[in-house]
Amino acid sequence: MNVFINQLPYDLPVGATLADAVALLQPKPPFAAAVNLQFVPNTQYTQKLLQDDDRIDIIAPVTGG
């Protein structure tokens, strides 16, 4: 299945979860994740099933003003 992670295309197996997508990028904590602009708590990454063409954003906080 095709998904977009931070606007780049990736191919994941059917049945992949948000945890699988996060594992591809291996972001350094802290970070947050959203699927189709909906925030997903990190405690739910393994339960959040992805669908074809989902758009996943993995973002880190930015400091400054």
PDB file as gemmi writes it, atoms N, CA and C in Angstrom:
CRYST1    1.000    1.000    1.000  90.00  90.00  90.00 P 1                      
ATOM      1  N   MET A   1       0.846  -1.171   0.000  1.00  0.00           N  
ATOM      2  CA  MET A   1       0.000   0.000   0.000  1.00  0.00           C  
ATOM      3  C   MET A   1       0.885   1.224   0.000  1.00  0.00           C  
ATOM      4  N   ASN A   2       0.440   2.269  -0.648  1.00  0.00           N  
ATOM      5  CA  ASN A   2       1.197   3.509  -0.741  1.00  0.00           C  
ATOM      6  C   ASN A   2       0.694   4.512   0.283  1.00  0.00           C  
ATOM      7  N   VAL A   3       1.634   5.106   1.017  1.00  0.00           N  
ATOM      8  CA  VAL A   3       1.315   6.167   1.966  1.00  0.00           C  
ATOM      9  C   VAL A   3       2.314   7.297   1.748  1.00  0.00           C  
ATOM     10  N   PHE A   4       2.034   8.425   2.336  1.00  0.00           N  
ATOM     11  CA  PHE A   4       2.940   9.562   2.287  1.00  0.00           C  
ATOM     12  C   PHE A   4       3.353   9.877   3.718  1.00  0.00           C  
ATOM     13  N   ILE A   5       4.656   9.918   3.953  1.00  0.00           N  
ATOM     14  CA  ILE A   5       5.177  10.268   5.263  1.00  0.00           C  
ATOM     15  C   ILE A   5       5.974  11.550   5.091  1.00  0.00           C  
ATOM     16  N   ASN A   6       5.530  12.599   5.767  1.00  0.00           N  
ATOM     17  CA  ASN A   6       6.140  13.924   5.611  1.00  0.00           C  
ATOM     18  C   ASN A   6       6.256  14.293   4.132  1.00  0.00           C  
ATOM     19  N   GLN A   7       5.184  14.031   3.404  1.00  0.00           N  
ATOM     20  CA  GLN A   7       4.991  14.389   1.998  1.00  0.00           C  
ATOM     21  C   GLN A   7       5.817  13.560   1.009  1.00  0.00           C  
ATOM     22  N   LEU A   8       6.490  12.512   1.490  1.00  0.00           N  
ATOM     23  CA  LEU A   8       7.250  11.638   0.600  1.00  0.00           C  
ATOM     24  C   LEU A   8       6.558  10.288   0.490  1.00  0.00           C  
ATOM     25  N   PRO A   9       6.515   9.688  -0.704  1.00  0.00           N  
ATOM     26  CA  PRO A   9       5.828   8.408  -0.874  1.00  0.00           C  
ATOM     27  C   PRO A   9       6.632   7.240  -0.298  1.00  0.00           C  
ATOM     28  N   TYR A  10       5.921   6.327   0.345  1.00  0.00           N  
ATOM     29  CA  TYR A  10       6.505   5.094   0.880  1.00  0.00           C  
ATOM     30  C   TYR A  10       5.567   3.948   0.571  1.00  0.00           C  
ATOM     31  N   ASP A  11       6.121   2.762   0.435  1.00  0.00           N  
ATOM     32  CA  ASP A  11       5.336   1.557   0.219  1.00  0.00           C  
ATOM     33  C   ASP A  11       5.390   0.732   1.498  1.00  0.00           C  
ATOM     34  N   LEU A  12       4.236   0.487   2.096  1.00  0.00           N  
ATOM     35  CA  LEU A  12       4.134  -0.326   3.308  1.00  0.00           C  
ATOM     36  C   LEU A  12       3.245  -1.527   3.023  1.00  0.00           C  
ATOM     37  N   PRO A  13       3.447  -2.618   3.758  1.00  0.00           N  
ATOM     38  CA  PRO A  13       2.581  -3.780   3.550  1.00  0.00           C  
ATOM     39  C   PRO A  13       1.159  -3.502   4.038  1.00  0.00           C  
ATOM     40  N   VAL A  14       0.196  -4.159   3.438  1.00  0.00           N  
ATOM     41  CA  VAL A  14      -1.187  -4.052   3.900  1.00  0.00           C  
ATOM     42  C   VAL A  14      -1.228  -4.506   5.352  1.00  0.00           C  
ATOM     43  N   GLY A  15      -1.949  -3.763   6.182  1.00  0.00           N  
ATOM     44  CA  GLY A  15      -2.022  -4.080   7.603  1.00  0.00           C  
ATOM     45  C   GLY A  15      -0.988  -3.347   8.434  1.00  0.00           C  
ATOM     46  N   ALA A  16      -0.199  -2.475   7.799  1.00  0.00           N  
ATOM     47  CA  ALA A  16       0.816  -1.714   8.525  1.00  0.00           C  
ATOM     48  C   ALA A  16       0.143  -0.728   9.477  1.00  0.00           C  
ATOM     49  N   THR A  17       0.848  -0.431  10.545  1.00  0.00           N  
ATOM     50  CA  THR A  17       0.343   0.503  11.553  1.00  0.00           C  
ATOM     51  C   THR A  17       1.181   1.777  11.547  1.00  0.00           C  
ATOM     52  N   LEU A  18       0.725   2.745  12.301  1.00  0.00           N  
ATOM     53  CA  LEU A  18       1.489   3.977  12.453  1.00  0.00           C  
ATOM     54  C   LEU A  18       2.851   3.680  13.067  1.00  0.00           C  
ATOM     55  N   ALA A  19       2.930   2.706  13.945  1.00  0.00           N  
ATOM     56  CA  ALA A  19       4.218   2.319  14.532  1.00  0.00           C  
ATOM     57  C   ALA A  19       5.187   1.853  13.444  1.00  0.00           C  
ATOM     58  N   ASP A  20       4.699   1.163  12.435  1.00  0.00           N  
ATOM     59  CA  ASP A  20       5.551   0.731  11.322  1.00  0.00           C  
ATOM     60  C   ASP A  20       6.078   1.936  10.544  1.00  0.00           C  
ATOM     61  N   ALA A  21       5.227   2.916  10.329  1.00  0.00           N  
ATOM     62  CA  ALA A  21       5.636   4.121   9.607  1.00  0.00           C  
ATOM     63  C   ALA A  21       6.682   4.900  10.403  1.00  0.00           C  
ATOM     64  N   VAL A  22       6.469   5.009  11.700  1.00  0.00           N  
ATOM     65  CA  VAL A  22       7.433   5.710  12.560  1.00  0.00           C  
ATOM     66  C   VAL A  22       8.769   4.978  12.535  1.00  0.00           C  
ATOM     67  N   ALA A  23       8.737   3.665  12.548  1.00  0.00           N  
ATOM     68  CA  ALA A  23       9.968   2.873  12.544  1.00  0.00           C  
ATOM     69  C   ALA A  23      10.792   3.119  11.275  1.00  0.00           C  
ATOM     70  N   LEU A  24      10.136   3.424  10.162  1.00  0.00           N  
ATOM     71  CA  LEU A  24      10.864   3.714   8.921  1.00  0.00           C  
ATOM     72  C   LEU A  24      11.752   4.946   9.063  1.00  0.00           C  
ATOM     73  N   LEU A  25      11.226   5.973   9.712  1.00  0.00           N  
ATOM     74  CA  LEU A  25      11.966   7.228   9.814  1.00  0.00           C  
ATOM     75  C   LEU A  25      12.896   7.280  11.020  1.00  0.00           C  
ATOM     76  N   GLN A  26      12.603   6.512  12.035  1.00  0.00           N  
ATOM     77  CA  GLN A  26      13.374   6.494  13.279  1.00  0.00           C  
ATOM     78  C   GLN A  26      13.644   7.908  13.809  1.00  0.00           C  
ATOM     79  N   PRO A  27      12.580   8.687  14.030  1.00  0.00           N  
ATOM     80  CA  PRO A  27      12.783  10.050  14.527  1.00  0.00           C  
ATOM     81  C   PRO A  27      13.294  10.039  15.970  1.00  0.00           C  
ATOM     82  N   LYS A  28      14.064  11.057  16.307  1.00  0.00           N  
ATOM     83  CA  LYS A  28      14.552  11.185  17.679  1.00  0.00           C  
ATOM     84  C   LYS A  28      13.487  11.876  18.521  1.00  0.00           C  
ATOM     85  N   PRO A  29      13.178  11.308  19.699  1.00  0.00           N  
ATOM     86  CA  PRO A  29      12.192  11.953  20.571  1.00  0.00           C  
ATOM     87  C   PRO A  29      12.694  13.321  21.031  1.00  0.00           C  
ATOM     88  N   PRO A  30      11.811  14.231  21.337  1.00  0.00           N  
ATOM     89  CA  PRO A  30      10.353  14.079  21.271  1.00  0.00           C  
ATOM     90  C   PRO A  30       9.833  14.367  19.860  1.00  0.00           C  
ATOM     91  N   PHE A  31       8.735  13.726  19.531  1.00  0.00           N  
ATOM     92  CA  PHE A  31       8.068  13.970  18.262  1.00  0.00           C  
ATOM     93  C   PHE A  31       6.591  13.637  18.432  1.00  0.00           C  
ATOM     94  N   ALA A  32       5.798  14.089  17.488  1.00  0.00           N  
ATOM     95  CA  ALA A  32       4.364  13.783  17.474  1.00  0.00           C  
ATOM     96  C   ALA A  32       4.022  13.250  16.092  1.00  0.00           C  
ATOM     97  N   ALA A  33       2.928  12.504  16.009  1.00  0.00           N  
ATOM     98  CA  ALA A  33       2.503  11.949  14.730  1.00  0.00           C  
ATOM     99  C   ALA A  33       1.015  12.206  14.503  1.00  0.00           C  
ATOM    100  N   ALA A  34       0.691  12.419  13.245  1.00  0.00           N  
ATOM    101  CA  ALA A  34      -0.702  12.612  12.849  1.00  0.00           C  
ATOM    102  C   ALA A  34      -0.945  11.824  11.569  1.00  0.00           C  
ATOM    103  N   VAL A  35      -2.163  11.322  11.430  1.00  0.00           N  
ATOM    104  CA  VAL A  35      -2.584  10.633  10.218  1.00  0.00           C  
ATOM    105  C   VAL A  35      -3.746  11.421   9.642  1.00  0.00           C  
ATOM    106  N   ASN A  36      -3.586  11.875   8.422  1.00  0.00           N  
ATOM    107  CA  ASN A  36      -4.606  12.691   7.761  1.00  0.00           C  
ATOM    108  C   ASN A  36      -5.019  13.873   8.624  1.00  0.00           C  
ATOM    109  N   LEU A  37      -4.002  14.526   9.175  1.00  0.00           N  
ATOM    110  CA  LEU A  37      -4.134  15.727  10.013  1.00  0.00           C  
ATOM    111  C   LEU A  37      -4.774  15.474  11.375  1.00  0.00           C  
ATOM    112  N   GLN A  38      -4.959  14.225  11.754  1.00  0.00           N  
ATOM    113  CA  GLN A  38      -5.522  13.886  13.061  1.00  0.00           C  
ATOM    114  C   GLN A  38      -4.400  13.380  13.969  1.00  0.00           C  
ATOM    115  N   PHE A  39      -4.144  14.098  15.077  1.00  0.00           N  
ATOM    116  CA  PHE A  39      -3.123  13.698  16.030  1.00  0.00           C  
ATOM    117  C   PHE A  39      -3.427  12.305  16.573  1.00  0.00           C  
ATOM    118  N   VAL A  40      -2.394  11.480  16.721  1.00  0.00           N  
ATOM    119  CA  VAL A  40      -2.531  10.135  17.280  1.00  0.00           C  
ATOM    120  C   VAL A  40      -1.602  10.047  18.489  1.00  0.00           C  
ATOM    121  N   PRO A  41      -2.144   9.782  19.693  1.00  0.00           N  
ATOM    122  CA  PRO A  41      -1.281   9.633  20.868  1.00  0.00           C  
ATOM    123  C   PRO A  41      -0.300   8.479  20.683  1.00  0.00           C  
ATOM    124  N   ASN A  42       0.910   8.635  21.216  1.00  0.00           N  
ATOM    125  CA  ASN A  42       1.928   7.598  21.013  1.00  0.00           C  
ATOM    126  C   ASN A  42       1.515   6.249  21.592  1.00  0.00           C  
ATOM    127  N   THR A  43       0.604   6.244  22.534  1.00  0.00           N  
ATOM    128  CA  THR A  43       0.125   4.980  23.093  1.00  0.00           C  
ATOM    129  C   THR A  43      -0.762   4.213  22.116  1.00  0.00           C  
ATOM    130  N   GLN A  44      -1.165   4.858  21.008  1.00  0.00           N  
ATOM    131  CA  GLN A  44      -2.049   4.219  20.029  1.00  0.00           C  
ATOM    132  C   GLN A  44      -1.374   3.926  18.695  1.00  0.00           C  
ATOM    133  N   TYR A  45      -0.058   4.166  18.594  1.00  0.00           N  
ATOM    134  CA  TYR A  45       0.640   3.948  17.327  1.00  0.00           C  
ATOM    135  C   TYR A  45       0.495   2.508  16.828  1.00  0.00           C  
ATOM    136  N   THR A  46       0.570   1.544  17.735  1.00  0.00           N  
ATOM    137  CA  THR A  46       0.512   0.138  17.305  1.00  0.00           C  
ATOM    138  C   THR A  46      -0.906  -0.281  16.920  1.00  0.00           C  
ATOM    139  N   GLN A  47      -1.922   0.446  17.363  1.00  0.00           N  
ATOM    140  CA  GLN A  47      -3.305   0.096  17.029  1.00  0.00           C  
ATOM    141  C   GLN A  47      -3.846   0.854  15.824  1.00  0.00           C  
ATOM    142  N   LYS A  48      -3.163   1.932  15.427  1.00  0.00           N  
ATOM    143  CA  LYS A  48      -3.660   2.767  14.329  1.00  0.00           C  
ATOM    144  C   LYS A  48      -3.280   2.139  12.992  1.00  0.00           C  
ATOM    145  N   LEU A  49      -4.243   1.459  12.369  1.00  0.00           N  
ATOM    146  CA  LEU A  49      -4.014   0.841  11.059  1.00  0.00           C  
ATOM    147  C   LEU A  49      -4.007   1.902   9.975  1.00  0.00           C  
ATOM    148  N   LEU A  50      -3.087   1.759   9.051  1.00  0.00           N  
ATOM    149  CA  LEU A  50      -2.991   2.700   7.943  1.00  0.00           C  
ATOM    150  C   LEU A  50      -3.746   2.183   6.732  1.00  0.00           C  
ATOM    151  N   GLN A  51      -4.187   3.112   5.918  1.00  0.00           N  
ATOM    152  CA  GLN A  51      -4.912   2.803   4.692  1.00  0.00           C  
ATOM    153  C   GLN A  51      -4.129   3.359   3.506  1.00  0.00           C  
ATOM    154  N   ASP A  52      -4.391   2.811   2.328  1.00  0.00           N  
ATOM    155  CA  ASP A  52      -3.759   3.293   1.113  1.00  0.00           C  
ATOM    156  C   ASP A  52      -3.983   4.797   0.978  1.00  0.00           C  
ATOM    157  N   ASP A  53      -2.939   5.520   0.619  1.00  0.00           N  
ATOM    158  CA  ASP A  53      -2.962   6.977   0.407  1.00  0.00           C  
ATOM    159  C   ASP A  53      -3.077   7.800   1.680  1.00  0.00           C  
ATOM    160  N   ASP A  54      -2.922   7.190   2.862  1.00  0.00           N  
ATOM    161  CA  ASP A  54      -2.897   7.976   4.092  1.00  0.00           C  
ATOM    162  C   ASP A  54      -1.722   8.935   4.056  1.00  0.00           C  
ATOM    163  N   ARG A  55      -1.920  10.063   4.704  1.00  0.00           N  
ATOM    164  CA  ARG A  55      -0.863  11.071   4.814  1.00  0.00           C  
ATOM    165  C   ARG A  55      -0.451  11.160   6.282  1.00  0.00           C  
ATOM    166  N   ILE A  56       0.802  10.821   6.535  1.00  0.00           N  
ATOM    167  CA  ILE A  56       1.324  10.760   7.888  1.00  0.00           C  
ATOM    168  C   ILE A  56       2.317  11.898   8.064  1.00  0.00           C  
ATOM    169  N   ASP A  57       2.161  12.619   9.154  1.00  0.00           N  
ATOM    170  CA  ASP A  57       3.113  13.676   9.499  1.00  0.00           C  
ATOM    171  C   ASP A  57       3.780  13.311  10.799  1.00  0.00           C  
ATOM    172  N   ILE A  58       5.105  13.310  10.789  1.00  0.00           N  
ATOM    173  CA  ILE A  58       5.891  13.069  11.995  1.00  0.00           C  
ATOM    174  C   ILE A  58       6.699  14.338  12.196  1.00  0.00           C  
ATOM    175  N   ILE A  59       6.410  15.028  13.303  1.00  0.00           N  
ATOM    176  CA  ILE A  59       7.002  16.346  13.517  1.00  0.00           C  
ATOM    177  C   ILE A  59       7.663  16.430  14.887  1.00  0.00           C  
ATOM    178  N   ALA A  60       8.708  17.229  14.945  1.00  0.00           N  
ATOM    179  CA  ALA A  60       9.408  17.490  16.199  1.00  0.00           C  
ATOM    180  C   ALA A  60       9.087  18.912  16.628  1.00  0.00           C  
ATOM    181  N   PRO A  61       9.070  19.161  17.933  1.00  0.00           N  
ATOM    182  CA  PRO A  61       8.799  20.524  18.388  1.00  0.00           C  
ATOM    183  C   PRO A  61       9.946  21.466  17.993  1.00  0.00           C  
ATOM    184  N   VAL A  62       9.594  22.729  17.805  1.00  0.00           N  
ATOM    185  CA  VAL A  62      10.567  23.739  17.435  1.00  0.00           C  
ATOM    186  C   VAL A  62      10.610  24.776  18.545  1.00  0.00           C  
ATOM    187  N   THR A  63      11.795  25.125  18.963  1.00  0.00           N  
ATOM    188  CA  THR A  63      11.934  26.142  20.002  1.00  0.00           C  
ATOM    189  C   THR A  63      12.272  27.487  19.369  1.00  0.00           C  
ATOM    190  N   GLY A  64      12.054  28.518  20.113  1.00  0.00           N  
ATOM    191  CA  GLY A  64      12.356  29.853  19.622  1.00  0.00           C  
ATOM    192  C   GLY A  64      11.096  30.686  19.566  1.00  0.00           C  
ATOM    193  N   GLY A  65      11.229  31.871  19.114  1.00  0.00           N  
ATOM    194  CA  GLY A  65      10.064  32.729  19.115  1.00  0.00           C  
ATOM    195  C   GLY A  65      10.009  33.701  18.008  1.00  0.00           C  
TER     196      GLY A  65                                                      
END                                                                             
